[in-house]
Protein backbone atom coordinates (compact mmCIF):
# COMPACT_ATOMS: atom_id res chain seq x y z
CA UNK A 1 0.00 0.00 0.00
CA UNK A 2 1.29 3.43 -0.93
CA UNK A 3 0.65 6.57 1.01
CA UNK A 4 0.90 9.82 -0.87
CA UNK A 5 1.40 13.11 0.82
CA UNK A 6 0.38 16.25 -0.90
CA UNK A 7 2.98 18.95 -0.47
CA UNK A 8 1.30 21.98 1.04
CA UNK A 9 2.70 25.30 -0.02
CA UNK A 10 3.53 27.41 3.00
CA UNK A 11 2.29 30.93 2.53
CA UNK A 12 4.17 33.74 4.19
CA UNK A 13 2.23 36.04 6.44
CA UNK A 14 2.86 39.66 7.26
CA UNK A 15 3.65 40.40 10.87
CA UNK A 16 3.90 43.90 12.33
CA UNK A 17 6.01 43.80 15.47
CA UNK A 18 8.56 45.63 17.53
CA UNK A 19 12.19 45.24 16.55
CA UNK A 20 14.60 42.65 17.93
CA UNK A 21 18.36 42.23 17.51
CA UNK A 22 17.94 39.68 14.73
CA UNK A 23 16.34 42.40 12.57
CA UNK A 24 19.53 44.49 12.28
CA UNK A 25 20.68 42.92 9.01
CA UNK A 26 17.19 43.14 7.48
CA UNK A 27 16.89 46.82 8.40
CA UNK A 28 20.27 47.64 6.86
CA UNK A 29 19.30 45.73 3.69
CA UNK A 30 15.91 47.50 3.49
CA UNK A 31 17.44 50.94 3.97
CA UNK A 32 20.08 50.21 1.32
CA UNK A 33 17.37 49.24 -1.20
CA UNK A 34 15.29 52.35 -0.46
CA UNK A 35 18.35 54.62 -0.42
CA UNK A 36 19.54 53.39 -3.81
CA UNK A 37 16.26 54.58 -5.33
CA UNK A 38 17.63 58.09 -4.60
CA UNK A 39 14.16 59.65 -4.41
CA UNK A 40 12.81 58.93 -0.91
CA UNK A 41 15.65 59.47 1.56
CA UNK A 42 18.02 62.37 2.14
CA UNK A 43 20.98 60.02 1.96
CA UNK A 44 21.58 57.63 -0.92
CA UNK A 45 23.18 55.02 1.33
CA UNK A 46 22.25 53.91 4.82
CA UNK A 47 25.04 55.02 7.12
CA UNK A 48 24.77 52.31 9.80
CA UNK A 49 26.48 48.95 9.59
CA UNK A 50 24.72 45.83 10.80
CA UNK A 51 26.63 45.99 14.11
CA UNK A 52 25.83 49.69 14.57
CA UNK A 53 22.16 48.93 13.91
CA UNK A 54 22.32 46.19 16.56
CA UNK A 55 23.80 48.68 19.03
CA UNK A 56 21.03 51.17 18.27
CA UNK A 57 18.43 48.44 18.93
CA UNK A 58 20.17 47.48 22.20
CA UNK A 59 20.16 51.11 23.41
CA UNK A 60 16.53 51.71 22.47
CA UNK A 61 14.46 53.11 25.35
CA UNK A 62 11.30 51.05 24.84
CA UNK A 63 9.25 53.44 26.98
CA UNK A 64 9.96 56.41 24.74
CA UNK A 65 11.20 55.15 21.35
CA UNK A 66 9.88 52.57 18.93
CA UNK A 67 11.15 50.70 15.91
CA UNK A 68 8.48 48.68 14.16
CA UNK A 69 9.18 45.96 11.64
CA UNK A 70 6.98 44.66 8.84
CA UNK A 71 8.15 41.05 8.63
CA UNK A 72 7.05 39.01 5.64
CA UNK A 73 8.14 35.40 6.01
CA UNK A 74 11.33 36.36 7.86
CA UNK A 75 12.21 39.25 5.51
CA UNK A 76 12.15 42.85 6.76
CA UNK A 77 9.99 44.58 4.14
CA UNK A 78 9.11 47.68 6.11
CA UNK A 79 10.37 49.70 9.04
CA UNK A 80 8.91 52.58 11.01
CA UNK A 81 10.85 54.56 13.58
CA UNK A 82 9.24 56.73 16.23
CA UNK A 83 11.85 58.61 18.23
CA UNK A 84 11.67 61.43 20.75
CA UNK A 85 12.01 64.75 18.96
CA UNK A 86 15.59 66.05 19.24
CA UNK A 87 16.37 62.77 20.97
CA UNK A 88 14.38 64.00 23.97
CA UNK A 89 17.31 66.18 24.99
CA UNK A 90 15.05 69.10 25.91
CA UNK A 91 12.20 69.23 28.40
CA UNK A 92 10.40 71.46 25.88
CA UNK A 93 9.78 68.60 23.42
CA UNK A 94 9.00 65.61 25.64
CA UNK A 95 5.48 65.49 24.20
CA UNK A 96 6.66 65.18 20.56
CA UNK A 97 7.91 62.19 18.57
CA UNK A 98 9.26 62.10 15.02
CA UNK A 99 8.34 59.33 12.59
CA UNK A 100 10.28 57.87 9.68
CA UNK A 101 9.09 55.05 7.45
CA UNK A 102 10.62 52.92 4.70
CA UNK A 103 8.99 50.15 2.71
CA UNK A 104 10.59 47.80 0.20
CA UNK A 105 9.46 48.85 -3.31
CA UNK A 106 8.13 45.36 -4.03
CA UNK A 107 5.72 45.66 -1.08
CA UNK A 108 4.45 49.22 -1.47
CA UNK A 109 0.75 49.93 -1.95
CA UNK A 110 -0.18 46.73 -0.12
CA UNK A 111 -1.35 48.22 3.19
CA UNK A 112 1.92 47.82 5.08
CA UNK A 113 2.30 51.56 5.66
CA UNK A 114 -1.21 51.72 7.10
CA UNK A 115 -0.55 48.81 9.45
CA UNK A 116 2.68 50.40 10.66
CA UNK A 117 0.98 53.77 11.22
CA UNK A 118 -1.98 52.26 13.09
CA UNK A 119 0.36 50.46 15.49
CA UNK A 120 2.63 53.49 15.94
CA UNK A 121 -0.18 55.97 16.61
CA UNK A 122 -1.80 53.64 19.17
CA UNK A 123 1.60 53.08 20.83
CA UNK A 124 2.33 56.85 20.93
CA UNK A 125 -1.03 57.54 22.59
CA UNK A 126 -0.30 54.88 25.24
CA UNK A 127 3.06 56.54 25.91
CA UNK A 128 1.35 59.94 26.34
CA UNK A 129 2.84 61.65 23.31
CA UNK A 130 0.71 64.61 22.24
CA UNK A 131 2.14 65.20 18.78
CA UNK A 132 3.79 63.21 16.00
CA UNK A 133 5.78 64.93 13.27
CA UNK A 134 7.62 64.00 10.10
CA UNK A 135 9.06 65.48 6.94
CA UNK A 136 8.62 64.27 3.39
CA UNK A 137 9.76 65.23 -0.09
CA UNK A 138 6.96 67.06 -1.94
CA UNK A 139 7.39 64.59 -4.81
CA UNK A 140 6.52 61.59 -2.62
CA UNK A 141 2.79 61.72 -3.28
CA UNK A 142 2.09 58.15 -2.11
CA UNK A 143 3.61 58.84 1.31
CA UNK A 144 1.83 62.20 1.61
CA UNK A 145 -1.48 60.44 0.87
CA UNK A 146 -0.75 57.90 3.64
CA UNK A 147 0.12 60.63 6.14
CA UNK A 148 -3.04 62.62 5.34
CA UNK A 149 -5.11 59.45 5.66
CA UNK A 150 -4.01 59.27 9.31
CA UNK A 151 -4.72 62.94 9.96
CA UNK A 152 -1.30 64.53 9.45
CA UNK A 153 -1.52 68.13 8.31
CA UNK A 154 1.05 70.23 6.50
CA UNK A 155 2.62 72.61 9.00
CA UNK A 156 5.34 74.09 6.86
CA UNK A 157 7.33 73.85 3.70
CA UNK A 158 10.98 74.44 2.97
CA UNK A 159 11.14 75.46 -0.65
CA UNK A 160 13.78 73.80 -2.88
CA UNK A 161 15.36 72.23 0.21
CA UNK A 162 16.69 69.24 -1.72
CA UNK A 163 18.00 68.58 -5.21
CA UNK A 164 17.04 65.18 -6.59
CA UNK A 165 18.67 64.63 -9.95
CA UNK A 166 18.25 67.96 -11.71
CA UNK A 167 15.04 68.93 -9.88
CA UNK A 168 14.70 71.04 -6.76
CA UNK A 169 12.22 69.53 -4.34
CA UNK A 170 10.38 71.03 -1.36
CA UNK A 171 10.48 69.48 2.07
CA UNK A 172 7.00 69.28 3.61
CA UNK A 173 6.78 69.34 7.41
CA UNK A 174 3.70 67.52 8.74
CA UNK A 175 2.22 67.02 12.18
CA UNK A 176 -0.53 65.11 13.94
CA UNK A 177 -1.96 65.98 17.34
CA UNK A 178 -3.03 62.82 19.15
C-alpha positions in Angstrom: 0.0 0.0 0.0 1.3 3.4 -0.9 0.6 6.6 1.0 0.9 9.8 -0.9 1.4 13.1 0.8 0.4 16.3 -0.9 3.0 19.0 -0.5 1.3 22.0 1.0 2.7 25.3 0.0 3.5 27.4 3.0 2.3 30.9 2.5 4.2 33.7 4.2 2.2 36.0 6.4 2.9 39.7 7.3 3.7 40.4 10.9 3.9 43.9 12.3 6.0 43.8 15.5 8.6 45.6 17.5 12.2 45.2 16.5 14.6 42.6 17.9 18.4 42.2 17.5 17.9 39.7 14.7 16.3 42.4 12.6 19.5 44.5 12.3 20.7 42.9 9.0 17.2 43.1 7.5 16.9 46.8 8.4 20.3 47.6 6.9 19.3 45.7 3.7 15.9 47.5 3.5 17.4 50.9 4.0 20.1 50.2 1.3 17.4 49.2 -1.2 15.3 52.4 -0.5 18.3 54.6 -0.4 19.5 53.4 -3.8 16.3 54.6 -5.3 17.6 58.1 -4.6 14.2 59.6 -4.4 12.8 58.9 -0.9 15.7 59.5 1.6 18.0 62.4 2.1 21.0 60.0 2.0 21.6 57.6 -0.9 23.2 55.0 1.3 22.3 53.9 4.8 25.0 55.0 7.1 24.8 52.3 9.8 26.5 49.0 9.6 24.7 45.8 10.8 26.6 46.0 14.1 25.8 49.7 14.6 22.2 48.9 13.9 22.3 46.2 16.6 23.8 48.7 19.0 21.0 51.2 18.3 18.4 48.4 18.9 20.2 47.5 22.2 20.2 51.1 23.4 16.5 51.7 22.5 14.5 53.1 25.3 11.3 51.1 24.8 9.3 53.4 27.0 10.0 56.4 24.7 11.2 55.2 21.4 9.9 52.6 18.9 11.2 50.7 15.9 8.5 48.7 14.2 9.2 46.0 11.6 7.0 44.7 8.8 8.2 41.0 8.6 7.1 39.0 5.6 8.1 35.4 6.0 11.3 36.4 7.9 12.2 39.3 5.5 12.1 42.8 6.8 10.0 44.6 4.1 9.1 47.7 6.1 10.4 49.7 9.0 8.9 52.6 11.0 10.9 54.6 13.6 9.2 56.7 16.2 11.9 58.6 18.2 11.7 61.4 20.8 12.0 64.7 19.0 15.6 66.0 19.2 16.4 62.8 21.0 14.4 64.0 24.0 17.3 66.2 25.0 15.1 69.1 25.9 12.2 69.2 28.4 10.4 71.5 25.9 9.8 68.6 23.4 9.0 65.6 25.6 5.5 65.5 24.2 6.7 65.2 20.6 7.9 62.2 18.6 9.3 62.1 15.0 8.3 59.3 12.6 10.3 57.9 9.7 9.1 55.0 7.5 10.6 52.9 4.7 9.0 50.1 2.7 10.6 47.8 0.2 9.5 48.9 -3.3 8.1 45.4 -4.0 5.7 45.7 -1.1 4.4 49.2 -1.5 0.8 49.9 -1.9 -0.2 46.7 -0.1 -1.3 48.2 3.2 1.9 47.8 5.1 2.3 51.6 5.7 -1.2 51.7 7.1 -0.6 48.8 9.5 2.7 50.4 10.7 1.0 53.8 11.2 -2.0 52.3 13.1 0.4 50.5 15.5 2.6 53.5 15.9 -0.2 56.0 16.6 -1.8 53.6 19.2 1.6 53.1 20.8 2.3 56.8 20.9 -1.0 57.5 22.6 -0.3 54.9 25.2 3.1 56.5 25.9 1.3 59.9 26.3 2.8 61.7 23.3 0.7 64.6 22.2 2.1 65.2 18.8 3.8 63.2 16.0 5.8 64.9 13.3 7.6 64.0 10.1 9.1 65.5 6.9 8.6 64.3 3.4 9.8 65.2 -0.1 7.0 67.1 -1.9 7.4 64.6 -4.8 6.5 61.6 -2.6 2.8 61.7 -3.3 2.1 58.1 -2.1 3.6 58.8 1.3 1.8 62.2 1.6 -1.5 60.4 0.9 -0.7 57.9 3.6 0.1 60.6 6.1 -3.0 62.6 5.3 -5.1 59.4 5.7 -4.0 59.3 9.3 -4.7 62.9 10.0 -1.3 64.5 9.4 -1.5 68.1 8.3 1.0 70.2 6.5 2.6 72.6 9.0 5.3 74.1 6.9 7.3 73.9 3.7 11.0 74.4 3.0 11.1 75.5 -0.7 13.8 73.8 -2.9 15.4 72.2 0.2 16.7 69.2 -1.7 18.0 68.6 -5.2 17.0 65.2 -6.6 18.7 64.6 -10.0 18.2 68.0 -11.7 15.0 68.9 -9.9 14.7 71.0 -6.8 12.2 69.5 -4.3 10.4 71.0 -1.4 10.5 69.5 2.1 7.0 69.3 3.6 6.8 69.3 7.4 3.7 67.5 8.7 2.2 67.0 12.2 -0.5 65.1 13.9 -2.0 66.0 17.3 -3.0 62.8 19.1 
